[in-house]
């Protein structure tokens, strides 16, 4: 009832390949546990691939990422990979039948 223009995600793998995952630490002034290593993305890089999943936080004057938007892409990518694996297994089974 709340959504429109609904389309299937066809090729999530291509989008995910463009992302640049990194590890990082927050600067001391931004975190009480600045020594903790994080896994994630640099918002400016992420914005180039998924502009609708980034926003500018006026209060902090920083670009931010809505990582929730990544979940649908990750699920679709797993589905794509599962299909590829199944096809490869089937073709290998056929080769073994000869």
C-alpha positions in Angstrom: 0.0 0.0 0.0 2.9 2.4 0.5 5.1 1.6 -2.4 4.9 2.2 -6.1 7.2 1.9 -9.2 8.3 -1.6 -7.9 10.9 -3.3 -10.0 13.0 -6.4 -9.5 16.7 -6.0 -8.9 18.2 -7.7 -11.9 22.0 -7.5 -11.5 23.1 -6.7 -7.9 26.5 -8.2 -8.5 27.5 -5.4 -10.9 26.5 -2.7 -8.3 28.3 -4.5 -5.4 31.5 -4.9 -7.4 31.7 -1.1 -7.6 31.6 -0.6 -3.9 35.0 -0.2 -2.1 34.8 -1.8 1.4 37.4 -0.5 3.9 38.5 -0.8 7.5 38.9 2.3 9.5 39.0 3.9 13.0 37.1 6.9 13.9 39.1 9.9 15.0 39.2 10.4 18.8 36.9 13.4 18.6 34.2 11.4 16.9 34.1 8.2 19.1 34.6 7.2 22.7 36.1 3.9 21.4 38.3 5.3 18.7 40.7 2.4 18.9 38.0 0.0 17.6 38.4 -1.0 14.0 35.3 -0.8 11.8 34.3 -2.3 8.5 32.4 -0.2 6.1 32.6 2.4 3.4 33.7 6.0 2.8 30.5 7.9 2.2 31.8 9.9 -0.8 32.8 6.7 -2.6 29.5 5.0 -1.6 27.6 8.0 -3.0 29.1 7.4 -6.5 27.6 3.9 -6.6 24.4 4.3 -4.5 23.5 8.1 -4.4 20.0 7.4 -3.1 21.5 5.5 -0.1 23.5 8.5 1.1 22.5 11.8 2.7 24.1 14.9 4.1 23.7 15.4 7.9 23.4 19.1 8.3 23.9 19.0 12.1 27.3 17.2 11.8 28.1 18.6 8.4 29.0 15.1 7.2 27.9 12.7 4.4 26.2 9.6 5.8 25.2 6.2 4.5 21.9 4.4 4.9 23.3 0.8 5.1 19.8 -0.6 5.2 19.5 0.1 1.5 22.3 -2.5 1.0 20.3 -5.4 2.3 18.2 -5.9 -0.8 21.2 -5.8 -3.0 23.1 -8.4 -0.9 20.1 -10.8 -0.9 19.8 -10.4 -4.7 23.5 -11.0 -5.1 23.4 -14.2 -3.1 20.5 -15.4 -5.2 22.4 -14.6 -8.4 25.5 -16.5 -7.1 23.3 -19.4 -6.0 21.9 -19.7 -9.5 25.5 -19.6 -11.0 26.6 -22.3 -8.6 23.6 -24.5 -9.4 24.3 -24.1 -13.2 28.0 -24.9 -12.7 27.2 -28.0 -10.7 24.7 -29.1 -13.3 27.2 -28.7 -16.1 29.8 -30.6 -14.1 27.4 -33.4 -13.5 26.7 -33.6 -17.2 30.4 -33.7 -18.0 30.8 -36.6 -15.5 27.9 -38.5 -17.2 29.8 -38.8 -20.6 
